[in-house]
C-alpha cells in the first residue's frame, strides 16, 4: 500500500538523486501522524469543552493522585511551558471552576493547584474520549506491532526527554 510519503520520497529521489532522503520515509510519516493525532485530540477534548492545554494541566493534576494537587513549578515541568503561561492557564482554569489555588503548608509564600471535582470528572471523561480516538488510529496494528512501534519511538524520544534544564 502506497501513501503520500512514498510519493514525496520518490519525487525527491528523482529531483535530487544526490541526497539521501531516507530520513523522510520515517520522520515525514511521524509528522503526518502527529497532525492526525492533533486533530483527534482536539475532537476528543472539544466534546468535553476542553482545549488541549486545559487537558494537559488537568491530567497532570489527575495523574498526581489524591488529593490531585501540584505546585505551579511541578506543573511547569510536566507541561513544558513558561511560568507566565502557567500562571495564565491556572487563572483561566480556576475561573472555569476546574482547579483551585490553595496555600502551600510547607511554604508560606507558595501555592498549590488542586483539581476540583468538576475538573477531575472532565479530565477523566476527556481521557476516555482520547483513548477511543487513539485506539481507532492504531487499529491497523496488532498488539505486538504496537509494542514494537512504542519501543522504537521511545528510542527516538528518550534523548529529548532526558535533556537537563
C-alpha positions as CSV (number, residue, x, y, z in Angstrom):
1,X,0.0,0.0,0.0
2,X,1.5,3.4,-1.1
3,X,1.0,6.6,0.9
4,X,1.7,10.3,0.3
5,X,5.2,9.9,1.8
6,X,6.1,7.3,-0.7
7,X,5.2,9.7,-3.5
8,X,7.0,12.6,-1.8
9,X,10.2,10.4,-1.4
10,X,10.0,9.2,-5.0
11,X,9.8,12.8,-6.2
12,X,12.8,13.9,-4.2
13,X,14.8,10.9,-5.3
14,X,14.0,11.8,-8.9
15,X,14.7,15.5,-8.4
16,X,17.7,15.2,-6.0
17,X,19.4,11.9,-6.6
18,X,22.5,13.3,-4.9
19,X,20.7,13.4,-1.5
20,X,19.9,10.6,0.9
21,X,16.2,11.2,1.6
22,X,15.8,8.1,3.7
23,X,15.0,10.1,6.9
24,X,11.9,11.4,5.2
25,X,10.5,7.9,5.0
26,X,10.3,7.8,8.8
27,X,10.0,11.4,10.0
28,X,7.6,12.6,7.4
29,X,5.3,9.8,8.5
30,X,5.7,10.8,12.1
31,X,5.0,14.4,11.2
32,X,1.8,13.4,9.3
33,X,0.7,11.1,12.0
34,X,1.2,13.9,14.6
35,X,-1.1,16.1,12.6
36,X,-3.8,13.4,12.5
37,X,-3.3,12.8,16.2
38,X,-3.6,16.5,16.9
39,X,-7.0,16.6,15.1
40,X,-8.2,13.5,17.0
41,X,-7.1,15.1,20.3
42,X,-8.9,18.3,19.6
43,X,-12.1,16.5,18.7
44,X,-11.9,14.3,21.9
45,X,-11.3,17.4,24.0
46,X,-13.9,19.6,22.4
47,X,-16.6,17.0,23.2
48,X,-15.8,17.8,26.8
49,X,-15.5,21.6,26.3
50,X,-11.7,21.5,26.8
51,X,-8.8,22.9,24.9
52,X,-5.7,20.8,24.5
53,X,-3.7,22.9,27.0
54,X,-6.5,22.6,29.5
55,X,-6.4,18.8,29.2
56,X,-2.7,18.9,29.7
57,X,-2.9,20.8,33.0
58,X,-5.9,18.9,34.3
59,X,-4.4,15.5,33.6
60,X,-1.1,16.4,35.1
61,X,-3.0,17.1,38.3
62,X,-5.1,13.9,37.9
63,X,-2.0,11.8,37.4
64,X,-0.6,13.2,40.7
65,X,-3.1,11.1,42.6
66,X,-5.3,12.1,45.5
67,X,-5.6,14.9,46.6
68,X,-4.8,15.8,42.9
69,X,-2.6,18.8,43.6
70,X,0.8,20.1,42.4
71,X,2.8,23.3,42.8
72,X,2.9,25.6,39.8
73,X,6.6,24.6,39.4
74,X,5.7,20.9,39.1
75,X,3.0,21.8,36.6
76,X,5.7,23.7,34.6
77,X,7.9,20.7,34.5
78,X,5.2,18.4,33.3
79,X,3.7,20.7,30.7
80,X,6.8,22.4,29.3
81,X,5.5,26.0,29.4
82,X,6.9,29.2,30.9
83,X,5.9,30.4,34.4
84,X,3.9,33.3,32.9
85,X,2.0,31.0,30.6
86,X,1.3,28.6,33.5
87,X,0.0,31.4,35.7
88,X,-2.4,32.5,32.9
89,X,-3.6,28.9,32.5
90,X,-4.2,28.4,36.2
91,X,-6.1,31.6,36.3
92,X,-8.3,30.6,33.4
93,X,-8.9,27.1,34.8
94,X,-9.7,28.5,38.2
95,X,-12.2,30.9,36.6
96,X,-14.0,27.9,35.0
97,X,-14.1,26.1,38.3
98,X,-11.8,23.3,37.2
99,X,-8.9,24.0,39.6
100,X,-8.4,25.9,42.8
101,X,-5.4,27.6,44.4
102,X,-4.6,26.7,48.0
103,X,-1.8,27.9,50.4
104,X,1.2,25.5,50.4
105,X,1.5,24.4,54.0
106,X,5.2,23.7,53.5
107,X,5.9,27.2,52.0
108,X,4.1,30.3,53.4
109,X,4.7,32.2,50.1
110,X,3.8,29.2,47.9
111,X,0.5,27.9,46.5
112,X,-0.7,24.5,45.4
113,X,-3.0,24.0,42.5
114,X,-5.7,21.4,43.2
115,X,-8.2,19.7,40.8
116,X,-11.8,20.4,41.7
117,X,-14.4,17.6,41.4
118,X,-15.6,19.1,38.1
119,X,-12.1,19.3,36.9
120,X,-11.4,15.6,37.8
121,X,-14.6,14.5,36.1
122,X,-13.8,16.5,32.9
123,X,-10.3,15.1,32.8
124,X,-11.5,11.6,33.2
125,X,-14.2,11.9,30.5
126,X,-11.8,13.6,28.1
127,X,-9.2,10.9,28.6
128,X,-11.7,8.2,27.8
129,X,-12.6,10.0,24.6
130,X,-9.0,10.5,23.7
131,X,-8.2,6.8,24.2
132,X,-11.1,5.9,21.9
133,X,-9.7,8.2,19.2
134,X,-6.2,6.8,19.7
135,X,-7.4,3.2,19.5
136,X,-9.0,4.0,16.2
137,X,-5.7,5.4,14.9
138,X,-3.8,2.3,15.9
139,X,-6.5,-0.2,14.8
140,X,-4.4,-1.4,11.8
141,X,-1.6,-2.6,14.1
142,X,-1.5,-5.8,16.1
143,X,-0.8,-5.7,19.8
144,X,2.8,-6.9,19.1
145,X,3.3,-4.2,16.4
146,X,2.1,-1.5,18.8
147,X,4.6,-2.7,21.3
148,X,7.4,-2.7,18.7
149,X,6.5,0.7,17.5
150,X,6.3,2.1,21.0
151,X,9.8,0.8,21.7
152,X,11.2,2.2,18.5
153,X,9.7,5.6,19.2
154,X,10.9,5.6,22.8
155,X,14.4,5.2,21.4
156,X,14.0,8.3,19.4
157,X,12.2,10.4,22.0
158,X,14.1,9.4,25.2
159,X,17.2,11.6,24.5
160,X,14.9,14.7,24.1
161,X,13.1,13.9,27.3
162,X,16.3,13.5,29.3
163,X,18.0,16.8,28.4
164,X,18.9,18.7,31.6
165,X,17.2,22.1,32.0
